[in-house]
C-alpha cells in the first residue's frame, strides 16, 4: 500500500540517554548541545521534571531550579534530535551533495609526507577520483622528462676539410631508457614527443679558418639548427627543440674548411651530445 506524505525511513532511530553523577549542585553539563529545556526530558529519582519550571537548558549547560543530593538518581533523554552514528549507503553520495569547501575549506597542504595519499580527478574515467602516493604523484602528472641522455667521447674525431663528418660520441654518461647507441653515435627517442637537444664540439686549432659549423641531423637530414663561426673560434655549442616520432633518430655532425684535416678534442667536458623529453 502506498504512503501519503513522506515514507518512513528504513533506518532505525533511537533517542539518546545521558546519566549524571549527582551532587549538591544545580549546574550540570550536557553531552550534546540543545536549543532549550524542551529538547530534553529530565528525570530525577524517576520523576520527570517540568521544562523551564524545573530546569533550564541551553547549549551544553543544564541548570536546575533546586540543587540535587548526591544520593539522587538523575538522567535525561534527548528529544530534539536523534543522536546516532549513521553511515550513508555505498555510492550514495554524489558530487552535488558535497559543498565546494569540503576540501578547499580545510588547512592548506604545504608538503606531502612519504605516507600521504593525494586524490586526483581522472578525466578519462568520467571524472572518477583516484589515489596517488607521493612516490608516483610528481611523475604521474604531465608526463616525465624521460628518456634523457648525455653522450661524451674518449677519442678524437678527424674532420676532413670541407666535409660534413659525424662526431664520435661513444660514451653514454647518462641513458635512462637505453635510447643512445654508442656504436652509431645516434639517439633514438623511442617515445614520441617534443625534445630538447644540445651538442658541443671543440677543435684545438691555432690558425684561422674560414668556417667552422656544428649541426644536429634528424634521420640523416640537415635541420635548421646549425651554429657556425668564422676565423679561429675553437668551440661551438648548439641547442634546439624538435618534435620526434618514436623511431626518429638524431646525430651530431661538424664541418670546417681550414684547408686540412682537424681532430676534435677527446675531452668530455668540451665535446658532448645530450637531450631529454619535454613535459607538455
DOMARLO-770706 format. One line per field, with one value per residue (C-alpha): residue in three letters; residue number from 1; x, y, z. Coordinates in steps of 0.5 Angstrom, whole numbers, plus 500, padded with zeros to 3 digits. Each point is the difference from the previous one (the first is absolute). Example, Ala and Ser with C-alpha at 12.3 -4.5 7.8 and 13.67 -1.06 7.14 Angstrom:
# DOMARLO-770706
rest c(ALA;SER)
nr c(1;2)
east c(525;502)
north c(491;507)
up c(516;498)
END
This chain:
# DOMARLO-770706
rest c(UNK;UNK;UNK;UNK;UNK;UNK;UNK;UNK;UNK;UNK;UNK;UNK;UNK;UNK;UNK;UNK;UNK;UNK;UNK;UNK;UNK;UNK;UNK;UNK;UNK;UNK;UNK;UNK;UNK;UNK;UNK;UNK;UNK;UNK;UNK;UNK;UNK;UNK;UNK;UNK;UNK;UNK;UNK;UNK;UNK;UNK;UNK;UNK;UNK;UNK;UNK;UNK;UNK;UNK;UNK;UNK;UNK;UNK;UNK;UNK;UNK;UNK;UNK;UNK;UNK;UNK;UNK;UNK;UNK;UNK;UNK;UNK;UNK;UNK;UNK;UNK;UNK;UNK;UNK;UNK;UNK;UNK;UNK;UNK;UNK;UNK;UNK;UNK;UNK;UNK;UNK;UNK;UNK;UNK;UNK;UNK;UNK;UNK;UNK;UNK;UNK;UNK;UNK;UNK;UNK;UNK;UNK;UNK;UNK;UNK;UNK;UNK;UNK;UNK;UNK;UNK;UNK;UNK;UNK;UNK;UNK;UNK;UNK;UNK;UNK;UNK;UNK;UNK;UNK;UNK;UNK;UNK;UNK;UNK;UNK;UNK;UNK;UNK;UNK;UNK;UNK;UNK;UNK;UNK;UNK;UNK;UNK;UNK;UNK;UNK;UNK;UNK;UNK;UNK;UNK;UNK;UNK;UNK;UNK;UNK;UNK;UNK;UNK;UNK;UNK;UNK;UNK;UNK;UNK;UNK;UNK;UNK;UNK;UNK;UNK;UNK;UNK;UNK;UNK;UNK;UNK;UNK;UNK;UNK;UNK;UNK;UNK;UNK;UNK;UNK;UNK;UNK;UNK;UNK;UNK;UNK;UNK;UNK;UNK;UNK;UNK;UNK;UNK;UNK;UNK;UNK;UNK;UNK;UNK;UNK;UNK;UNK;UNK;UNK;UNK;UNK;UNK;UNK;UNK;UNK;UNK;UNK;UNK;UNK;UNK;UNK;UNK;UNK;UNK;UNK;UNK;UNK;UNK;UNK;UNK;UNK;UNK;UNK;UNK;UNK;UNK;UNK;UNK;UNK;UNK;UNK;UNK;UNK;UNK;UNK;UNK;UNK;UNK;UNK;UNK;UNK;UNK;UNK;UNK;UNK;UNK;UNK;UNK;UNK;UNK;UNK;UNK;UNK;UNK;UNK;UNK;UNK;UNK;UNK;UNK;UNK;UNK;UNK;UNK;UNK)
nr c(1;2;3;4;5;6;7;8;9;10;11;12;13;14;15;16;17;18;19;20;21;22;23;24;25;26;27;28;29;30;31;32;33;34;35;36;37;38;39;40;41;42;43;44;45;46;47;48;49;50;51;52;53;54;55;56;57;58;59;60;61;62;63;64;65;66;67;68;69;70;71;72;73;74;75;76;77;78;79;80;81;82;83;84;85;86;87;88;89;90;91;92;93;94;95;96;97;98;99;100;101;102;103;104;105;106;107;108;109;110;111;112;113;114;115;116;117;118;119;120;121;122;123;124;125;126;127;128;129;130;131;132;133;134;135;136;137;138;139;140;141;142;143;144;145;146;147;148;149;150;151;152;153;154;155;156;157;158;159;160;161;162;163;164;165;166;167;168;169;170;171;172;173;174;175;176;177;178;179;180;181;182;183;184;185;186;187;188;189;190;191;192;193;194;195;196;197;198;199;200;201;202;203;204;205;206;207;208;209;210;211;212;213;214;215;216;217;218;219;220;221;222;223;224;225;226;227;228;229;230;231;232;233;234;235;236;237;238;239;240;241;242;243;244;245;246;247;248;249;250;251;252;253;254;255;256;257;258;259;260;261;262;263;264;265;266;267;268;269;270;271;272;273;274;275;276;277;278;279;280)
east c(500;503;501;497;506;507;501;503;508;503;505;499;500;501;500;506;500;505;501;503;504;496;503;497;500;496;504;502;503;496;504;496;498;493;496;496;497;494;506;501;496;503;498;502;499;496;495;500;501;497;504;501;497;504;507;502;505;504;506;503;498;495;497;495;496;502;506;500;503;506;495;495;500;499;500;498;497;502;493;502;504;502;507;504;505;498;504;497;499;505;501;494;504;501;504;494;499;507;501;505;504;500;508;502;497;505;507;504;505;507;504;499;503;502;494;495;495;497;494;499;494;502;496;501;496;494;503;501;504;507;505;507;506;506;504;497;496;505;502;492;498;502;505;507;507;502;503;506;508;506;506;507;507;506;503;501;496;504;496;503;500;493;497;494;502;496;503;503;496;501;499;493;501;492;495;494;496;506;498;507;504;508;502;496;500;493;494;493;495;495;495;496;500;504;507;506;506;507;507;507;507;507;505;507;503;505;499;494;495;494;494;499;493;496;493;495;498;493;499;507;497;502;496;499;504;508;504;506;506;506;507;503;495;501;494;493;493;493;493;494;493;496;494;502;496;503;504;503;508;505;507;506;504;505;503;506;504;507;504;502;497;499;499;495;502;498;499;493;499;500;497;493;493;494;493;493;493;496;494;494)
north c(500;507;505;507;505;498;493;497;499;493;502;499;506;501;505;501;500;503;498;505;500;504;504;506;505;503;500;494;499;497;495;504;507;501;507;500;496;497;496;495;496;501;494;501;494;497;506;504;508;505;504;507;500;494;501;505;497;504;497;495;504;497;504;497;504;496;497;493;495;495;494;503;496;505;498;504;498;504;501;506;495;493;499;494;498;499;498;502;494;498;505;504;507;504;506;504;498;503;507;503;502;493;499;507;503;495;502;501;495;502;494;493;494;494;496;505;499;505;500;502;500;496;503;494;496;505;504;494;501;496;500;501;500;505;494;501;507;504;495;499;507;503;494;499;503;493;498;504;499;503;497;502;498;497;500;505;502;501;506;500;506;503;493;499;495;496;502;494;500;493;500;500;504;500;496;499;496;497;504;502;496;501;496;504;506;501;502;497;502;494;505;505;507;507;499;505;498;503;499;503;499;502;501;501;504;506;503;504;496;503;496;495;497;495;498;494;496;496;494;502;506;507;504;508;500;501;504;503;504;504;501;496;498;493;498;500;498;500;499;498;497;495;496;493;493;494;498;506;501;506;500;506;502;505;504;504;503;502;496;494;494;502;496;502;499;494;504;498;507;503;495;497;499;500;500;499;500;506;499;503)
up c(500;498;505;501;501;502;500;507;500;499;505;508;504;508;505;504;507;505;507;505;506;505;506;504;494;495;494;495;493;495;495;494;499;500;498;506;506;496;496;505;505;507;506;507;504;494;500;494;501;497;495;501;507;503;496;494;495;494;496;505;506;505;506;505;504;506;502;500;505;499;501;495;493;494;493;493;493;495;496;495;495;499;502;497;495;493;494;493;495;496;494;502;501;493;499;500;507;502;502;496;506;502;498;499;507;503;502;494;499;500;499;498;505;498;502;498;494;495;497;492;495;494;494;496;505;500;506;505;506;500;505;499;505;501;496;494;501;496;494;499;499;493;498;501;498;497;496;501;499;500;495;500;497;502;493;494;494;494;496;493;496;497;502;505;505;505;507;504;507;502;508;503;506;501;497;504;494;496;494;499;495;502;494;494;505;499;505;498;505;500;502;496;503;500;502;502;496;501;498;500;497;501;495;503;494;500;493;497;495;496;503;506;500;505;499;503;494;500;496;497;497;502;505;500;506;498;504;496;502;496;501;506;504;504;503;497;504;497;504;496;502;495;499;500;498;504;494;498;502;501;499;500;494;499;494;499;494;504;494;503;505;507;506;505;508;504;506;502;503;493;495;502;498;505;499;504;499;502;504;496)
END
